[in-house]
Amino acid sequence: MSEVTQAQPPLPRETAVDPATAHADREANTPATTFAVVITSYNYRDFVLEAVESALAQSRKAAQVIVVDDGSTDGSDMLLRERYGADERVTLLSGVNGGQLSAFQRGVNMARAEVICFLDSDDCWEPGYLAHIGALYDARADIDFVFSDMQLFGQQDRVMKFHDRAVDLGYTAISTYVLTQWYGAPTSALSMRTAWARQALDLPESFQRTWRLSADNCLVFGCSVLGAHKYYLPTGCVRYRIHGKNGWWSNQSPRIEYINKMTSSALIRHYAARIGMGPECIEFTKLEFMTKPRPPWSETRRYARLVMMRRVSPWRKWERALNILRRGWRSRG
């Protein structure tokens, strides 16, 4: 254990990835993708050890397990030191409370692996999680960002999912910029190549106050707008605990929803300004849609709606929308 105190070419078509086959191919041909796990914790003493143990118990081992205690006052920090103080597999970071975005930034700054997976300290993974997403990252060097489904447990028992099958989402910048569309999942089901995590979290210090909670927005919206290639891979391995004190889940109301929409919109505009992206991007909607090999019908309809927002003649709008709908219908799974 180490301890630190606070201080475009054509895209291939979507393919199903079998972890066992991909692992064998990787062993024969290429080095394995390396993973860092970033676990952030604030006053979750009752849950944090289960989260860390689930990361350490993965059948495909992570190169790093980084645990950021964000100034807990419930003894979490001491518990972690007692349990992992001599464990070389775990890096502990501790410091004053700065909120989730600050904790993300501290953890990512310590990562030295190719891909970063995030895990909230009140959630956990089944042992095959890294093997599933690792097979995809190994097989598809063009994939930058992978998110998974989640099994809710505790006070609820159901599955949260983006779709019934794996989906290569291609690029999602225009849909995110114009519609504030969310292409991701809560923290514990997110992973991305390290360079993308660092770009998304490269935010002014003032943003730390805004994103003390729900900082997964920064990862999801940031990677979309900045140009990451996204993929949804259902794994059945992410367990999301509902316990009545979840930071986002337990604070939903019309007022909070309004504030979240406004702050998310401002966040998206910040990323867009960084790369010089503006409303004119809607002219390239069809090109973005073409990066999706087998889009779900809901995605097809979304992009048809986008092209109808262009400032061209009604005939041109309908022509482009019908082309998108026709392609989406033919390629639907």
C-alpha positions as CSV (number, residue, x, y, z in Angstrom):
1,M,0.0,0.0,0.0
2,S,1.1,3.5,-0.7
3,E,-0.4,6.4,1.2
4,V,-0.8,10.0,0.1
5,T,-2.1,12.9,2.1
6,Q,-4.0,15.6,0.3
7,A,-1.9,17.8,-1.6
8,Q,-11.2,9.8,-38.7
9,P,-11.1,6.7,-40.3
10,P,-14.1,4.5,-40.9
11,L,-15.3,2.8,-37.8
12,P,-15.6,-1.0,-37.6
13,R,-19.1,-2.5,-37.3
14,E,-20.3,-3.3,-33.8
15,T,-19.3,-6.8,-32.8
16,A,-20.3,-8.9,-29.8
17,V,-17.3,-9.6,-27.5
18,D,-16.8,-12.9,-25.7
19,P,-14.5,-12.4,-22.7
20,A,-13.0,-15.9,-22.9
21,T,-12.2,-15.7,-26.6
22,A,-10.9,-12.1,-26.4
23,H,-8.7,-13.1,-23.4
24,A,-7.2,-15.9,-25.4
25,D,-6.6,-13.7,-28.4
26,R,-5.1,-11.0,-26.2
27,E,-2.7,-13.5,-24.6
28,A,-1.6,-14.7,-28.0
29,N,-1.2,-11.3,-29.7
30,T,-1.3,-8.1,-27.6
31,P,-0.6,-6.9,-24.1
32,A,-3.7,-6.7,-21.8
33,T,-5.3,-3.4,-21.2
34,T,-4.5,-2.2,-17.7
35,F,-7.1,-0.9,-15.3
36,A,-7.1,1.5,-12.4
37,V,-10.1,1.5,-10.1
38,V,-11.0,4.9,-8.4
39,I,-13.2,4.5,-5.3
40,T,-14.4,7.7,-3.7
41,S,-15.9,7.7,-0.2
42,Y,-17.5,10.2,2.2
43,N,-19.0,9.0,5.4
44,Y,-19.8,5.5,4.1
45,R,-18.0,3.5,6.8
46,D,-20.8,0.9,6.7
47,F,-20.2,0.1,3.0
48,V,-16.7,1.1,1.9
49,L,-14.9,-2.1,2.7
50,E,-17.4,-4.1,0.6
51,A,-16.7,-1.8,-2.3
52,V,-12.9,-2.1,-2.0
53,E,-13.1,-5.9,-1.5
54,S,-15.2,-6.2,-4.7
55,A,-12.6,-4.4,-6.6
56,L,-9.8,-6.6,-5.2
57,A,-11.8,-9.8,-5.9
58,Q,-12.0,-9.2,-9.7
59,S,-11.1,-12.2,-11.8
60,R,-9.2,-9.8,-14.0
61,K,-7.0,-7.9,-11.6
62,A,-6.7,-4.2,-11.6
63,A,-3.2,-2.6,-11.8
64,Q,-4.3,-0.1,-9.2
65,V,-7.1,0.3,-6.6
66,I,-7.1,3.9,-5.5
67,V,-9.4,4.8,-2.6
68,V,-10.1,8.5,-2.0
69,D,-11.6,9.3,1.4
70,D,-13.0,12.8,1.0
71,G,-12.7,14.0,4.6
72,S,-15.0,11.5,6.3
73,T,-16.1,12.2,9.9
74,D,-17.5,8.8,10.6
75,G,-14.2,6.9,11.1
76,S,-14.0,5.7,7.5
77,D,-10.5,6.9,7.0
78,M,-9.2,5.1,10.1
79,L,-11.1,1.9,9.1
80,L,-9.4,2.0,5.7
81,R,-6.0,2.5,7.2
82,E,-6.5,-0.4,9.6
83,R,-7.6,-2.7,6.8
84,Y,-5.4,-1.7,3.9
85,G,-2.5,0.1,5.5
86,A,-0.1,-2.7,4.7
87,D,-1.8,-3.9,1.5
88,E,0.3,-3.0,-1.5
89,R,-2.6,-3.5,-3.8
90,V,-4.4,-0.4,-2.4
91,T,-3.4,3.3,-2.6
92,L,-5.2,5.4,0.1
93,L,-5.7,9.1,-0.4
94,S,-7.1,11.3,2.4
95,G,-7.7,14.9,2.9
96,V,-10.2,17.6,3.7
97,N,-13.8,17.3,2.3
98,G,-14.0,18.8,-1.2
99,G,-16.9,17.0,-2.8
100,Q,-17.2,14.3,-5.4
101,L,-15.6,16.2,-8.3
102,S,-12.5,17.0,-6.2
103,A,-12.3,13.4,-5.1
104,F,-12.5,12.2,-8.7
105,Q,-9.7,14.6,-9.7
106,R,-7.4,13.4,-6.9
107,G,-8.0,9.8,-7.8
108,V,-7.5,10.2,-11.5
109,N,-4.3,12.2,-10.9
110,M,-2.8,9.1,-9.2
111,A,-3.9,6.6,-12.0
112,R,-1.1,5.1,-14.1
113,A,-3.2,2.6,-16.0
114,E,-4.7,2.7,-19.5
115,V,-8.4,2.7,-18.4
116,I,-10.0,4.1,-15.3
117,C,-13.1,2.5,-13.7
118,F,-15.1,4.4,-11.1
119,L,-16.8,2.9,-8.1
120,D,-18.9,4.6,-5.4
121,S,-18.1,3.4,-1.9
122,D,-21.7,2.3,-1.3
123,D,-21.8,0.1,-4.4
124,C,-19.9,-3.1,-5.5
125,W,-19.1,-5.2,-8.4
126,E,-19.5,-8.9,-9.2
127,P,-16.1,-10.6,-9.8
128,G,-16.4,-10.7,-13.6
129,Y,-16.9,-7.0,-14.2
130,L,-13.4,-6.1,-15.3
131,A,-13.2,-9.2,-17.4
132,H,-16.3,-8.2,-19.3
133,I,-15.3,-4.6,-20.1
134,G,-11.6,-5.6,-20.4
135,A,-12.5,-7.9,-23.3
136,L,-14.1,-5.0,-25.1
137,Y,-11.2,-2.6,-24.5
138,D,-8.7,-5.2,-25.6
139,A,-10.6,-6.0,-28.8
140,R,-11.6,-2.4,-29.8
141,A,-8.8,0.1,-29.6
142,D,-11.3,2.7,-31.1
143,I,-13.6,2.5,-28.0
144,D,-12.9,5.3,-25.5
145,F,-15.8,5.1,-23.0
146,V,-17.8,2.0,-21.8
147,F,-20.8,2.0,-19.5
148,S,-22.8,-0.9,-18.1
149,D,-26.2,-1.8,-16.7
150,M,-26.8,-1.8,-13.0
151,Q,-28.6,-4.1,-10.6
152,L,-30.3,-2.1,-7.9
153,F,-30.4,-3.7,-4.4
154,G,-31.2,-2.7,-0.9
155,Q,-34.4,-0.7,-0.8
156,Q,-35.1,-1.5,-4.5
157,D,-34.6,-4.6,-6.7
158,R,-34.6,-3.9,-10.4
159,V,-32.2,-3.4,-13.3
160,M,-31.3,0.0,-14.8
161,K,-30.1,-0.3,-18.4
162,F,-29.6,1.8,-21.5
163,H,-30.8,-1.0,-23.9
164,D,-31.4,-4.8,-24.0
165,R,-28.2,-5.4,-26.0
166,A,-24.8,-4.1,-26.4
167,V,-24.7,-0.8,-28.4
168,D,-21.9,0.9,-30.2
169,L,-23.0,4.5,-29.8
170,G,-20.2,6.0,-31.9
171,Y,-19.9,9.7,-31.3
172,T,-22.5,11.6,-29.3
173,A,-21.3,15.2,-29.2
174,I,-24.1,16.8,-31.2
175,S,-26.9,15.0,-29.5
176,T,-25.4,15.9,-26.1
177,Y,-24.8,19.5,-27.0
178,V,-28.3,20.2,-28.5
179,L,-30.5,17.9,-26.5
180,T,-28.5,17.6,-23.2
181,Q,-28.7,13.8,-23.9
182,W,-27.2,11.5,-21.3
183,Y,-25.0,8.7,-22.7
184,G,-23.8,7.0,-19.6
185,A,-24.7,5.6,-16.2
186,P,-24.1,6.5,-12.6
187,T,-20.6,6.4,-11.3
188,S,-20.1,2.7,-10.5
189,A,-20.9,1.6,-14.1
190,L,-18.5,4.1,-15.8
191,S,-15.1,3.4,-17.4
192,M,-13.0,5.3,-19.9
193,R,-9.5,5.5,-21.2
194,T,-7.4,7.5,-18.8
195,A,-6.7,10.4,-21.2
196,W,-10.5,11.0,-21.6
197,A,-11.0,11.0,-17.8
198,R,-8.3,13.6,-17.4
199,Q,-9.8,15.8,-20.2
200,A,-13.3,15.6,-18.8
201,L,-12.1,16.4,-15.2
202,D,-9.9,19.3,-16.3
203,L,-12.3,21.9,-14.9
204,P,-11.8,25.2,-13.1
205,E,-11.7,25.0,-9.3
206,S,-15.0,26.9,-9.1
207,F,-16.7,23.8,-10.6
208,Q,-15.9,21.8,-7.5
209,R,-18.6,23.7,-5.6
210,T,-21.2,23.0,-8.3
211,W,-20.4,19.3,-8.6
212,R,-19.9,18.3,-4.9
213,L,-22.6,15.7,-5.9
214,S,-23.4,14.0,-9.2
215,A,-19.9,14.7,-10.6
216,D,-20.5,11.7,-12.9
217,N,-22.1,14.3,-15.1
218,C,-18.7,15.7,-15.7
219,L,-17.4,12.4,-16.9
220,V,-20.5,11.6,-19.0
221,F,-21.2,15.0,-20.6
222,G,-17.5,15.9,-20.9
223,C,-16.5,12.7,-22.7
224,S,-19.4,13.1,-25.1
225,V,-18.8,16.7,-26.0
226,L,-15.1,16.4,-26.2
227,G,-15.4,13.5,-28.7
228,A,-15.1,10.1,-27.0
229,H,-16.3,7.0,-28.9
230,K,-18.9,5.5,-26.5
231,Y,-20.2,1.9,-26.1
232,Y,-22.9,0.4,-23.9
233,L,-22.0,-3.1,-22.6
234,P,-24.5,-4.8,-20.3
235,T,-22.5,-7.0,-17.9
236,G,-24.9,-7.8,-15.1
237,C,-22.0,-7.1,-12.7
238,V,-22.6,-3.7,-11.2
239,R,-24.6,-3.6,-8.0
240,Y,-26.0,-0.1,-7.1
241,R,-27.1,0.1,-3.5
242,I,-30.3,2.0,-2.6
243,H,-30.2,2.9,1.1
244,G,-32.0,6.1,1.6
245,K,-28.9,8.3,1.9
246,N,-27.7,8.2,-1.7
247,G,-26.5,11.7,-2.6
248,W,-28.4,12.0,-5.9
249,W,-31.0,9.3,-5.7
250,S,-32.4,10.6,-2.4
251,N,-32.6,14.2,-3.5
252,Q,-35.0,14.2,-6.4
253,S,-37.7,16.9,-6.6
254,P,-38.9,19.4,-9.2
255,R,-36.6,22.1,-7.7
256,I,-33.6,19.8,-7.7
257,E,-34.4,18.6,-11.2
258,Y,-34.5,22.2,-12.5
259,I,-31.2,23.0,-10.9
260,N,-29.6,19.9,-12.3
261,K,-30.8,20.7,-15.8
262,M,-29.5,24.2,-15.6
263,T,-26.1,23.2,-14.2
264,S,-25.8,20.3,-16.7
265,S,-26.5,22.7,-19.5
266,A,-23.8,25.1,-18.3
267,L,-21.4,22.3,-18.0
268,I,-22.0,21.1,-21.5
269,R,-21.5,24.7,-22.8
270,H,-18.2,24.9,-21.0
271,Y,-16.9,21.8,-22.7
272,A,-18.2,23.0,-26.1
273,A,-16.5,26.3,-25.7
274,R,-13.2,24.5,-25.0
275,I,-13.3,23.0,-28.5
276,G,-15.0,25.8,-30.3
277,M,-18.3,23.9,-30.8
278,G,-21.4,25.9,-31.4
279,P,-25.0,25.7,-32.6
280,E,-23.8,25.2,-36.2
281,C,-22.8,21.6,-35.3
282,I,-26.3,20.6,-35.9
283,E,-25.5,20.7,-39.6
284,F,-23.3,17.6,-39.1
285,T,-26.1,15.5,-37.4
286,K,-26.3,12.9,-40.1
287,L,-22.5,12.4,-40.1
288,E,-22.6,11.7,-36.3
289,F,-25.5,9.3,-36.8
290,M,-23.5,7.4,-39.4
291,T,-20.9,6.5,-36.7
292,K,-23.5,4.2,-35.0
293,P,-23.4,0.8,-36.6
294,R,-26.7,-0.6,-35.2
295,P,-28.5,2.2,-33.4
296,P,-31.5,1.5,-31.3
297,W,-34.8,2.8,-32.7
298,S,-34.9,5.4,-29.9
299,E,-31.5,6.7,-31.0
300,T,-32.7,6.8,-34.6
301,R,-35.7,8.8,-33.7
302,R,-33.6,11.2,-31.7
303,Y,-31.3,12.0,-34.6
304,A,-34.3,12.4,-37.0
305,R,-35.6,14.9,-34.5
306,L,-32.2,16.7,-34.5
307,V,-32.1,17.1,-38.3
308,M,-35.6,18.6,-38.2
309,M,-34.1,21.4,-36.1
310,R,-31.8,22.5,-38.9
311,R,-32.4,25.9,-40.5
312,V,-33.1,24.7,-44.0
313,S,-36.1,24.3,-46.1
314,P,-38.8,21.9,-44.8
315,W,-38.2,19.6,-47.8
316,R,-34.5,19.3,-46.9
317,K,-35.4,18.6,-43.3
318,W,-37.8,15.8,-44.2
319,E,-35.4,14.3,-46.7
320,R,-32.6,14.0,-44.2
321,A,-34.9,12.8,-41.4
322,L,-36.4,10.1,-43.7
323,N,-32.9,9.0,-44.7
324,I,-32.0,8.6,-41.0
325,L,-35.2,6.7,-40.2
326,R,-34.7,4.4,-43.2
327,R,-31.1,3.6,-42.2
328,G,-32.1,3.1,-38.6
329,W,-34.9,0.8,-39.5
330,R,-32.7,-1.4,-41.7
331,S,-29.9,-1.7,-39.2
332,R,-32.0,-2.1,-36.0
333,G,-31.2,-5.2,-33.9
